[in-house]
């Protein structure tokens, strides 16, 4: 292994842990956003329903005022009809009264329908309010748990960053710069071993000549396919890598 890669590999371990932490934090923040979006949707439904009920109340008030006007008009027509003597005038008033009565009945029916609709919307509003109350109660514990988890992640991230920065001071500046550029692009391991003459990053076969260069460790060698930095593992490292892989497979199954 090239001497400068020892510190880079240690730095990479910290970077991989921090990347995993950031992904976990992103997931936890997404959960908080989802909880809040559900709450905001219920609040919007409540607001929309309250607006709809207020409009119905205004409409009912208009119709009820109209009914009062029609009844007053009918009273005046009845009084006027009692004083007329001509048959034609009487019949004309009677026809006008019939028309006003039909208008009253129609208006009362419209008002009744609007009241029924308002009552139904008020029942729906109460259900929305209850759903919102239950949602806020049930989500409080979950939100606190997620926020605490994020706090722990942030603290762990600070500790990892501190340890990583300490190691970075010991690393070869030029190799570190190359490593960080590759890491920024791939967001994954960029210093990887050769396994069975294949790149452990892109899993594409390599030439014997390239393998020999990596084995000697005299210079930094890059994968010609994915540009990752290659290093040669000692026998004990190979065995440890194999054991870790077997443990992951056993755990996943």
Steps between C-alpha positions, in 0.01 A plus 500: 500500500623848418608663833276805458185287475509384864374833634262540205338162575449603864354833386273314259359291784397819680358645178290188436360519853416869452335431164285230661413740781400771253278257310338392826451862603345577162255212548410618849448858379279365222292322764456829686399672176248223430346533847479877460352475149223273630428748778501795259265313265251445785528866598435602140196270487374658823552852367333418168204342676461797737502734198237285327278502810538878537390544135200273562407703808512821296288337230247376759481848652428648155225244433343547845490877445339435163233282664423778748461748214267264313283449811479877552402539137228234542357678804481827308334324205247334730417836662468665162287217368254544789437859402452467124152485353561425138518135396783567254708669770425215741603237247819689414596519868412135545727406210783710643451334840514154344825590327646634824391185685672281244811714537481461879472121477791479254715730712423301816596180318830654388562616856418157640740333255774746593442436873520123442825547308639724774414243766674230297808719448510578873503126575788455254680796661475340843648177362788696344563679831501167684739348244729801539490473879580129493774556241667769709483285814639187333771684308643687800675193640626395157628849421687518831654158431611607150637833625699323770632257239607794282673660799696178560587481128625860506712434808647184351568690177692769691714236672570318173589826324740592780676162480506521121652850505772376737589220258491732199789703647720192476401406143690581183337828383508413130358149546239638741395760243458230233308278742262779602431591137410137422290473815307814410410350163413146610371541859634149564828319562763618254804319644429132442697174483548272206312172550560210261647744250185714498432846639307476828324823403372443147561120490657515153796272420848653502820411315781298658731795440273734697472246781878477514532880527254505789669206671837679494347815649766726358251757367131587521306285253156593368234268356487562126123441507369695804806708602502364856833464678615139534702340777623150571369319806721286721386139556358578844308796356353280229385248760346776712320648198362155413378448856327840501330423169377164630365666815310756290350228283399293802346804668303602191360146456 
